[in-house]
Amino acid sequence: MRRPDGLLNHNVLGEDKGPQDACGVFGVWAPGEEVAKLTFYGLYALQHRGTESAGIATSDGERILIFKDMGLVSQVFTEGDLATLKGNLAIGHCRYSTTGSSTWVNAQPTLRPTKYGTLALAHNGNLTNTGDLAELVQKLESSATSMSGVTTDTEIMTALIALQDEKNVEASALAVLPQLEGAFSLVFMDEHTLYAARDRHGVRPLVLGKLDRGWVVASESAGLDIVGAAFVREIEPGEFLSIDSNGVRSQRWAEAQPKGCLFEYVYLARPDKLLLEAESIKPVLQ
């Protein structure tokens, strides 16, 4: 079976590193569709945001399966790999490391058992209070060794949500989000529901799209276009979404304090990306 070589662009090109961008995240809730393939194409359109590793998690309503590896999206997944990832919902991630080393163990999505099922999470951004959060995880853990080797803020967020003594993933996430400081756009899932959240400043982008038989969230509108999803709107700073058979539910976990990031306009984003209430950034890039 073909396996990815695990090499980054600058490993191949020597001293010419080129642009190193932020991560790309993608999530889809679409029963009856090939959600793994939709996620693959969504990540392919977001590849410019991260080229170190790629991963997809899917759920069939009973269990969550994850496939991830080092390399480009097209290197990591074969048709056979995608065929094994069956389900009604999925999340995906292509990574550029801002914290943690560039190794397989730090590839996303992350996976964590909870008292109400399983949690898979993908993250774009960088937290500024990771040390405090790691100490909080240590206090909540029953075993002090279970966090051994964790080097990413993503794993810490996953653990914090999973360790909450709440009734479900939604309640646990709403308890944890106010404790996070810094930039983050999240897509995560349990066996039945897709979730998305954005930091109160809206530093990293996240958009919502509509399929004929489902919903999509992605870092950029390019991730919607490639799977045929209609752009609905940006997910607002400080907003939390839950998507399941009951539709899309929105909650405000923090008051919006928009600040944004200049690099999203002039460095990270594709020219065909829509930002700021669907205003094209083409004039800015030109």
N, C-alpha and C positions, 0 to 999 in steps of 0.2 A: 504493500500500500504506500502511495506517495505521502511523504511527510514534509512539512515546511522546514527550511534550513535554519530558521530562527535568527537570521542575520538582519540587522537594521540597515537602512540605506547608507549610513555613514560607515558601517563596517565594510560595505562593498566599495564605496567611493573614496575611501581613504580619508584625506584631510578635508574633503568637501562635504561638510555636514548638511548644508542646505537648511531650509526651514524646519523647525521642530515645533509642532503645534500642540493645541490642547486636545483632550479626549473627545470622542464622539459617542453619544448614547442614542439608543433607539429602543422603542417598546411598541408592541402591537397586541391588541385584543381583538381577535377575529375568528370566532368558531366557524369551522368549515373551510377555512383557508389554510394554505401551507405556510404557517407562521414562521417557520425556520427560514424558508426561502425569502419571504418578505423581509425578514431581519437581515439576512445576508445582503440583499440588494440595498437595503437602507444603510448598512455599514459601509458597503462599497462606495456609496455616494458621499459618505462622511469620512472616507479614508484619509483625506488631507488633514484631518484633525489629530490623527494618531496612527503611527505606522509600526509600533513596537510589538503589539500583540492584538489578538482579536478573540472574542468569545460570544457564545449564544447560549441562553438558558430557555427551555421551553417547559410547559406544564400541560399534561393531559387531564388535569383535574384530580389526579391521585398522587402524582409524584412529579418532581422537577428534575430534569436532566440538563447537564451543562457540558458543553464541548468548548475548550479554549486552548490556545497555543500561541507560541511566539511567531511573529511574521505578519505579512499583509493578509487582508481578508481573503484574497484570492488564493493565497498559499495555504491558509489554515484549513479551509473547508473544501471537501469534495462533495459531489452529488450524493455519494454514499453516506457521508457524515450527516448531511442535511436530512436525508431520508430517515435516519434514526431519531431525529429530533421532532417527534410528533407532538401535537397539542393544539390548544385553543388560544394560548397567549404565549408571548415570548419577549425577552429583552436581549439587547446586544450591546457590545462595547468594543471600540478600538482605542488603544491606549498610547498616550505619550506620558511618560512618568514625570510628575512634578514632585511627588514624594515617594520614597521606596525605590529599590533597585529595579533594573529592567530584567526581571527573571520570571519564569513561568509561574511561580507561587504568587506573584503579585498581579498576574493577569486577571481580568474581570470578565464576567460577573463573579462576585463572591457568593458563597453559599453558607448558610447557617441554620441549624435546627432551632425551632422554637417550641414552646409548649402548645401552640395551636397550629403547627404545621412546619413548613420550610420557607425560608426567606432567601431570595436571590436578589442581588443589588448591583447596579452599575452607576458610576459617579464621574462627572466631569467637574473639575474645580480643584480647590486647594484650601483646606481648613487652616485656621491660624491658631486654634487652641487644641491641637492634637494631643499635646502632653497632658493637659487637664482631663481630656476625654479618656485617654488611655488609663489614667489613674482611676477614673470612675468605673471603667470596665473591670479593672482588677478588683475593685471592691465588690462588684456585682457577681463576679465569677466565683463558682464554688471551688475551682482549682486554679491556683496561681500560675500553673504552667501552661494552661490552655491557650494563652496569648503569646506563647513563645514563638519568636520568628516573625511576628507580624510587623510590617514596616510601612503600612499604608494607612492613610486616614479613612480609606474606603472600608477596610476590614474592621476598623474601630467603630465606624458608623453602623455597619452590619451587626456587630456584636451588641452595641448599645440597644438597637431596636429589638433584637432577639431576646435580650435579657430583661426587658421591661415586664413588670407584673400587671399587664393589661389584658383586656378581653380578646383582642385580635391585633393583627399587624397594623391596621389603620390607627387604632388608639395608641399603640406603641410608638408609631412614627410621629404622631402629633405630640407625644410627650417628649420625644428626643429632639425634634427640629429646633425648638427655641434654644436648645443648649449648644447648637452648632454656630461657630463664628467663622466667617470667611466666605469663600465663593463655592457654590455647589449647585449643580443641576442633577437631580437624581431620577432614575427610573428603577423601580423594584417591583417584586411580585411575590405572591404566595401561590398556592395551587389553583386559585380561582380568580384572583383580582390583580389587575395592573395598577400600579401607583406611580405618580410623578410629583416632584416637588422642586421648587426653585428658591434660592436664598432671597432674603428680604431686599437686597440691593440689585438683584437681577444681573450680576456680573457675568455669568455664563448663560447662554441662550437656551431656550426650550420652547418648542412649538407643538400645537395640537392639530391633527388632521383627521379627516373623516373618510373611511372606506365605505363601499356599498354595504358591507356586512361587518363593520367594526370600526375601530379607532386606532390612531397611531400617534405616538409622541416621538420627537426627534430633536437633536441639537440644532439642526438647520432645516429650512424648508426643502432643501435639495433631497433630504431623506424622505420627505413626503412625495415629492414629484416622481421619484423613480419607482414607487410602488403604486402609483395611481391614486394617492390620497389627496383629497381637496384640502387646501389650507383653511383652517378655521380661525385660529388666532394664536398669539403668543400666550404661553402660560405666564401669568403675571408674577412679579417679584413677591415673595411671601405667600404664594398660593400652593395648595395641595390638592391633587386630583386623585380620585378613585374611579376605575373603569371596570365594569363587570356587566352581567346580564341586565342590570337595572339602568345601564347607561353611564353617563359621566356625572360625577358628583364633585363639586368644588367647595373647598373650605379655605378660609384665610387663617394661616397659622401665625402670621406676623404682619404688622403694618408695612406697606411697601415704602421703601426708601431708595428709589432708583438712582443708581450711579453708573452702571454699565462699565464697559472696558473698551478703551480706544482700539486696542489690538484686535478686537472682534471685527472692527470695521475695516481696518487697513492691512491686516496681516493674516488673521485666521480664516475669515469667512470666504466662501466661494462668491464670485461676482453675481451669481444668480440667486443668492440667498436673500430672503426677506427678513427684515428686522424692524423694530419700532412700528408696530401696527401696520405691517405689510408694506412699508416704504422701502423701495429697492435701494441697496447701497452702491449700485453701479456708479452714480455720480461721485461718490466718495472715493472709490477705488480708481476712478479715472483722473 
